[in-house]
Amino acid sequence: MTAGVLYVVATPIGNLGDISARALRTLAEVDAIAAEDTRHTLQLLQHFDLRKTLIALHEHNEAEQAELLVHRLLAGEQLALVSDAGTPLISDPGFRLVSAAHAAGVPVRTVPGASAAMAALSVSGQSCDRFVFEGFLPARSAARRGRLAELFAEQRSLIFYEAPHRLQETLADLLGVMGDRSITLCRELTKAYETVLRMPLSELCERVRHDADQCRGEIVLVLAGCASQSGGDVQEHRRVLDILLQELPPSQAAALAARLTGGRRKWFYEEALAREPKD
């Protein structure tokens, strides 16, 4: 029996008019749709007058559902995979299913469309030639600052997703670790209250602190890459810090490394903390 096909279908991130004709045709023709939240996807289907069987596929059941769905694909069914919004698998479930389909020899086809990360980058005013997608940073400040310290020397533009209730804390950590770089806040893209704000981090921190509306909705941050240090500088700074950490606690090692190299003490300190063993 000929295996079916798994279609990975992008859906709108806000404005329903952004759905493609091919996506609508694919959703209409498949035997069933695997969705992150069936209630959310049902609303999308009802808007376009589509009636399809929906199968819940989320982070808590994907391991077992992937096996069942692959069996259906091997039996010849055509299935679609969608997320709540945008391109599936980008900070969303679906990796296990797509990986299992490939392993079983099932064809996997893309039906491309909207992506919040790419939409934000395109309007950010930051460099788009080379970039890094980081998704969501850690929820706890210590872990978040540690991850940012690891990214400090990254020269490509950095794209982050963030939850509204953590926005102020994350911006403060970005400013403290990365310095006062240019950043773009993209909020509610393609929706009625779409906002794109590009300014130095210090100014955005103040803007968000005094404007509660900026802490609502879906948020993407696009941060300028590091321009103050070359790759060779960073490598040498880390080498100096590693030597000092063999003899000194993090705070003293960071202070001395900054004096020896002319680098920023805060950067050295975050680097030192990131090297400490995690419990």
N, C-alpha and C positions, 0 to 999 in steps of 0.2 A: 504494500500500500504506500502511495506517495505521501510523504510528510506534508503537513500544512506549513504555514508561514506565520512567524511572529512579527507583527508590525509595531514599531516603537513610534507612537504618534504624539507630536507636540500639539498642545492646545493653548488657547489664549492665556496671557498673564493678567488680563483685565478686560480690555475691550473685546467683546465677542466677535466684532467685525474682523479681527485679525486671524481668525481660523481660515485655513486654506481650503480650496475646493477639493484637493486630493485628500486632506484629512477627513472632511465630511464624507466623501465617497468611501474611504476605507472604513470608517466607523459604521457606515450603513451596510457594508458588505460582509464584515467579519461575523463569525459565529458567536463570539462573546468578547467582552472587554474586561481586562483586568485593571482595576482602578485603586488608587491609594485610599480614597474616601468615596464609597459608592454613592453616598448622599450628594456630595458635591458634583460628581460626574453625572448623576441623574438629572440635576438641574441643567447642565450643559446640553444633554441629549434632549430633554424636553423642550428647550429653547429652539432647537433645530428639528423638532418633531421626529426624533429617532427613537425607536423602541428596541432595546437590546438587553440581553442577559448580562448582568454585571457581577464580577467576581472580586471580592475584597483582596487586595494584595498590599500589605503594609509591613513595617519593620518587625512586627510581632509574629506574623504568620508566614513571611515570605519563604523561609526554608522549606516548610512542608507544602505550601501552595505551589512552589516552583516545580516540585516533582510531579504533582498532579497535573499541572498545566502542560508540562512537557509530554506526559502520556497522551493528553488530548491532541497536542500538536502532532505527535507521531502517528496518531490515528487519522490524521488528515484534516483536522479542524484548522480554520484560520482565526487567529486571536490578535487582539490589539492590546497594547499596554499604554496606559495614560497615567499622568500624575494629576494632582489637584490643579496645577497651572504650569504652563511652560513645557520645556523639554524633559521627559522622564529621565530618571537616574541622576540629574544634576542636583545634588543635595536632597535626593528623594529615593525611595525604594525602587528596586527593579534589577539591580546588578546580579543577584543570584539567579533570577529567571533568565535573563539574557545570557549569562555564562552557561547555565544548564542547557539552554537551547542550542548554543554553539557546540557544546560537548556531545550532545545527542545527534548532531548533524542536521538540525532544523534550520532552515534559512531564516535569517533575521534581517528585516528591511526597515529603513528609516523613513518616516514621513516628517520631514523637518518643519520647523516653524519658530514660534516665539521662544525666547530665553531671556529671563530677567537679567542675567549676568551680561550677556552680549548687548542687550538693549541699553543697559546702564553705561557700559563702556563706550558705546557709540556716541552718546550725548554728553559724556563726562568732561570733555575737554582735556583729559589726561592722555598721555601717549598710548596709542593703540597698536603700535608695531609689534611689541612684545609685552605679554602680560601673564599674570599668575592668578588663577582662581583658587581662593582659600576656603570658600564656603563659610560656614559659621565658625567663629572663634570659640574657644572654651568659655563656658558660662561663668566660671569663677575667676575673679580678678588675678589671682596669683598665677594660675595656669595660663590665662590670657596674656598677661605681661611676659611670661616666659616664652610663649609662642611668638609674640611680637619681637622679642629680643632675637630669636632665631631668624626672623625675617628682616631685621634691621638693614642689613647690607644688600638686600635684594634690589637690583636696579630696574627691574621691570615693574610696570604698574600692577598694583595689588587690588583684587576684587574680593570684597567680603559681603556676606549676607548678615543681617543682624535683626534680632527681635526688638520691637519698639520699647519694651520695658527695660532693656539693657543698653539702649543707645547712648545715654549720657555717660554711663560708666565706661563703655567701650571707647567713646571719643576721648575721654580723659586719659585712658590708658594709652591710646594711640599717640596723643600729644606728649605724654610723659616719656614714652619709650622711643617713638619715631622722630620726635622733634616737630617743629612747626612747618610741616610740608603742606603742599596743596592737596586738597581732598574734595571730592564731589559726593554730595548726598543725593541719591535718587530715590524718591518715595512715591508709591502708588503709581508706578509707570503704566501708561495707557488708560488710566482711570480718570474719573472726574477731577480729583484733587492732585493730579500729577505735579510733582515738584522736583526741580533740578537745581541744586545750590552748589556752586563751585567757589571755594575761598580757602584761605589758610586754616589749618586745624584750629588754631586759637580762636579765630573769629566764628567758626562753626560751633565750637563748644559754647560760646556765649549766645549765639543765635538759638541753639536748641534749648539752652537753659531758660531762655525767656520766651520761647514760643512752643507751647505744649503740643501744637498741631504737628510739629515735626517728629514727635514721638508716637505717631499713629500710622497704622498701615504696614505695607510691605516695604522693606528698606534694603537698598544696596548701597555700599560705600565703595568708591574707587579712589585709591590713594596713590599719589605719585611715588615712583620708586626712589631709591637712595641715589643722590647725586653727589654727596659730599665725600665719599670714600671710594677708591678704586678697589677692585677685587684683591689686588696685591696688598693694599693697606689693611683691609679687613683680615686677610690671612695672617699678616704680621702682628696685628693687634691681638688676635686670638692666640697666637703663639706666645706672646709676652704674657698675656693673662694666664694661660695654662701654667707657665713656669711659676708665676707669683702665687697661684692658688695652691701649689705644692707646699708652700711655707706659711701663707697668710690666710686669714678668714676672708670671705667675699668682699666685705666693705673696704678693708684695708688694701686688698689686692686691686680692687677697682680704682681706688684713689691713686695708688702708686702707678698703675698702668696708664691712667690718664695723664699723669705728670710726665712719664717717660716718653709717651708717644704723641701727646698733644690731642688725643681723642677725647670724647665726651665721657665723663665719669659715669653718668647714668647708663650709657650704653654698656660700659664694661660691667657695671653692677648687675644689670639684667642678664648679661651673658653669663656671669658667674653664678647667679641663681639658677639659670637654666641647666647648668652642669651638675647641680646638686642632685643626689639620688632621690627618686620619688619613692614614698612609702607604698 
